């Protein structure tokens, strides 16, 4: 299951961006989704930086998370979760 968040419609509304990111993150955790695809678009890169800052802040609470910035499609960010590793020590 892949969850997708397209930020094109709310690119200039900071609080809505934060809410949308938090909602998709919470949904991924609740459903144990292995992948979130976030589409900030290409633009100036400011929205992508905003998304990456959000994800870096979440990294502490989701140690089973890996962030991928595909080189062939730099208008997307992929967040991979490894739910099997979460319970191991």
C-alpha positions in Angstrom: 0.0 0.0 0.0 1.4 3.4 -1.0 0.0 6.7 0.4 0.3 9.8 -1.7 0.2 13.4 -0.8 0.2 16.0 -3.6 1.0 19.5 -2.2 0.4 21.4 -5.5 -3.0 22.8 -4.3 -1.8 24.1 -1.0 1.8 25.0 -1.8 1.5 28.6 -0.4 -0.5 27.8 2.8 2.0 26.9 5.5 -0.4 25.7 8.2 -2.3 23.5 5.8 0.9 22.0 4.6 1.9 21.1 8.1 -1.6 19.6 8.8 -1.5 17.6 5.5 2.0 16.3 6.3 1.0 15.3 9.9 -2.2 13.6 8.7 -0.4 11.5 6.0 2.3 10.6 8.5 -0.3 9.6 11.1 -2.2 7.6 8.5 1.0 5.7 7.5 1.7 4.8 11.1 -1.9 3.7 11.8 -2.1 1.6 8.6 1.6 0.5 8.8 2.0 1.7 5.2 5.4 0.8 3.8 5.6 3.9 1.6 4.5 7.6 1.5 5.0 9.5 -1.7 5.0 13.3 -1.2 4.8 15.5 -4.3 5.9 19.0 -3.6 6.6 19.6 -7.2 9.7 21.1 -8.8 9.2 24.9 -8.4 11.9 26.9 -6.5 12.6 24.0 -4.1 11.3 25.9 -1.0 8.3 23.6 -0.5 10.6 20.5 -0.9 12.9 22.0 1.8 9.9 22.5 4.1 8.8 18.9 3.6 12.3 17.6 4.3 12.6 19.7 7.5 9.3 18.2 8.7 10.5 14.7 8.0 13.8 15.2 9.7 11.9 16.4 12.8 9.8 13.1 12.7 12.9 10.9 12.3 13.4 10.8 16.0 10.0 9.3 16.6 10.1 7.0 13.6 13.4 5.2 13.6 12.2 2.7 11.1 11.9 5.5 8.4 14.1 6.1 5.4 13.8 9.3 3.2 14.5 8.9 -0.5 14.9 11.9 -2.8 14.8 10.2 -6.3 17.3 11.7 -8.7 15.2 11.0 -11.8 12.1 12.6 -10.4 13.2 15.4 -8.1 9.6 16.7 -7.7 8.9 13.8 -5.3 10.0 12.6 -1.9 9.5 9.0 -0.8 9.3 7.9 2.8 9.9 4.2 3.3 8.9 2.5 6.6 10.3 -0.9 7.7 7.7 -2.0 10.2 9.4 -5.3 10.7 12.5 -3.6 12.1 10.5 -1.4 14.5 10.1 -4.1 17.2 13.6 -5.5 17.1 16.4 -4.6 19.5 
